[in-house]
Amino acid sequence: MTVLDPALHTPMYFFLQNLSFLEICYTSVTIPKMLANLISEEGGISFTGCTAQMYFLLSLGTAECYLLAAMVYHRYRATCSLLHYTLLMNHRACAKMAAACWLCGILMPPDNVAWTFSLPYCEPNEINYFFCDISPVLKLACGDTLTKEASILALSVLINLSPFLLVVVSYARILSRIPKTPSAEGRHKAFSTCSSHLTVVTLFYSSACAIYLRPKFNHTVEVDMLISFLFCPRSSAGPCDLQSEEQRGEECPEQTQGKKEVFMNHVKKLGQSSSN
């Protein structure tokens, strides 16, 4: 629908398209195999299948880390750069940002997967988990895994914390800008629409950090499974309320009222200065 309707060809819906497609791929990596195991009651997966599943999970998770950060940056520009928003967030810029997110997802996880499966493994080859992830697979490794684990942790920190810092800085600027919105209605809309995206971002990054950035001795099967329930079936709520009538053909809600008033005041000041 967003592709066919020209009114929905906006940066907001462009990022939502990417996020929705990513979520479909993310669930497709694990759910079909889980259902097949439940039906057949075998519960097995090949070594190659486990490697592929881990790569695609990490790849799509990494892409989502950066995509959510890109959506927060879009929110920052929509809130704090009202007059330059259409110039800064044009279709080409949005396409480059989305392509960079997907490229990070493709190129960054292979090292973690290679380091994980380069270790020697002992019997029994049973993973007490829903799918092939780094922590449960590492528990099957034999010998000293400290060096490999340190390398995996370093890359995980880069993948999780670098976009998270962008999110924190962007939302700090957004929250400092919203009180300066001229109308009370504009402030209310800005807070309400940011809250949905902030909820998704907080749930995603906190779950990701709890899974991948905890030390090995803090990992327990029960806690990891509980976090996985929160981490995998995430809501795809976007940065704007899709039920809002003002968004049909618009960018974001705070631009409907506040942007008009700010822009008209700016034009009046320019007119007065030119006449003087």
Secondary structure, 3 states (H helix, E strand, C coil): CCCCCHHHCCHHHHHHHHHHHHHHHHHHHHHHHHHHHHHHCCCCCCHHHHHHHHHHHHHHHHHHHHHHHHHHHHHHHHHHCCCCHHHHCCHHHHHHHHHHHHHHHHHCCHHHHHHHHCCCECCCCCCCCCCCCHHHHHCCECCCCHHHHHHHHHHHHHHHHHHHHHHHHHHHHHHHHHHHCCCHHHHHHHHHHHHHHHHHHHHHHHHHHHHHCCCHHHCCHHHHHHHHHHHCCCCCCCCCCCCCHHHCCCCCHHHCCHHHHHHHHHHHHHHHHHHC
